[in-house]
């Protein structure tokens, strides 16, 4: 499977929803939905809410996360491949996202480091 880098630094190939979508695995999408329902309590996810071709693709994106993601919306509007490429890197939108997913800050920092080489 080709590597797809999400705006937030996530390697889409590491995402269960992306993998299940790309392999046309309805059972896998159902498992992701159950997992997200448990993990992000308060909202019930269905398999159709987990379909994702990766946010940079501009195609099908998970209505569970990517459709309302402020990071995706901002990066798309700015036309940057990832937030690491943005001149306003470290903005308030990204800081809020890092509070939710701190591991992705490390991934974006690694991308920024490579850009400076």
C-alpha positions in Angstrom: 0.0 0.0 0.0 1.4 3.4 -1.0 2.3 5.7 1.9 -0.1 8.6 2.4 0.9 11.3 4.9 -2.0 13.1 6.5 -1.8 16.8 7.2 -1.4 16.1 10.9 1.7 13.9 10.4 -0.2 10.6 10.7 1.0 7.9 8.3 -2.4 6.8 7.0 -1.1 3.3 6.6 -1.0 3.1 10.4 -4.7 3.9 10.7 -7.1 1.0 10.9 -9.9 2.9 9.2 -7.7 3.8 6.3 -6.4 0.2 5.9 -9.9 -1.3 6.1 -11.1 1.1 3.5 -8.3 0.5 1.1 -8.6 -3.3 1.4 -12.4 -3.1 1.0 -12.9 -4.8 4.4 -16.4 -4.2 5.8 -15.7 -6.4 8.8 -12.6 -4.3 9.6 -14.6 -1.1 9.3 -17.2 -2.6 11.7 -14.4 -3.4 14.2 -13.0 0.1 13.9 -16.4 1.5 14.6 -16.8 -0.6 17.7 -13.4 0.3 18.9 -14.0 4.1 18.4 -17.4 3.8 20.1 -15.6 2.4 23.2 -12.5 4.6 23.0 -14.4 7.9 22.4 -17.4 7.2 24.5 -20.5 9.3 24.2 -20.9 8.7 20.5 -21.8 5.6 18.6 -19.8 5.0 15.5 -21.0 2.9 12.5 -18.8 1.3 9.9 -19.8 3.8 7.3 -18.5 6.6 9.6 -15.0 5.1 9.4 -14.5 5.1 5.6 -11.4 7.0 4.7 -9.1 7.4 1.7 -6.8 9.8 3.7 -7.4 13.5 4.1 -4.9 14.6 1.5 -6.7 12.5 -1.2 -9.7 14.9 -1.2 -11.9 11.8 -1.7 -13.8 9.8 0.9 -12.9 10.9 4.4 -14.1 9.5 7.7 -17.1 11.4 8.9 -16.1 10.3 12.4 -13.0 12.4 12.4 -11.6 13.9 9.3 -14.8 15.6 8.0 -14.8 18.0 10.9 -11.0 18.2 11.6 -9.8 21.7 11.9 -6.3 20.7 11.0 -7.4 19.1 7.7 -9.6 22.2 6.9 -6.8 24.6 7.6 -4.1 22.7 5.7 -6.4 22.2 2.8 -7.1 25.9 2.6 -3.4 26.8 2.9 -2.4 24.2 0.3 0.4 22.7 2.4 1.3 18.9 2.2 1.4 18.7 6.0 1.2 21.2 8.9 5.0 20.9 9.2 5.2 22.8 5.9 3.1 25.7 7.1 4.7 29.0 7.9 2.4 29.3 10.9 3.4 25.9 12.3 2.6 25.7 16.0 -0.7 27.7 15.7 -3.5 27.4 18.1 -5.4 24.8 16.0 -2.3 22.6 16.0 -1.7 23.1 19.8 -5.2 22.0 20.5 -4.7 18.9 18.3 -1.5 18.0 20.0 -3.3 18.0 23.3 -5.5 15.3 21.8 -2.8 13.4 19.9 0.7 14.3 21.3 2.4 11.5 19.3 1.7 13.4 16.1 3.7 16.4 17.3 6.8 14.2 17.2 6.0 13.1 13.6 5.5 16.7 12.5 8.7 17.8 14.2 10.6 15.1 12.3 9.2 16.3 9.0 10.1 19.9 9.9 13.7 18.8 10.7 14.0 17.1 7.3 12.7 20.2 5.6 15.5 22.2 7.3 18.3 19.9 6.1 
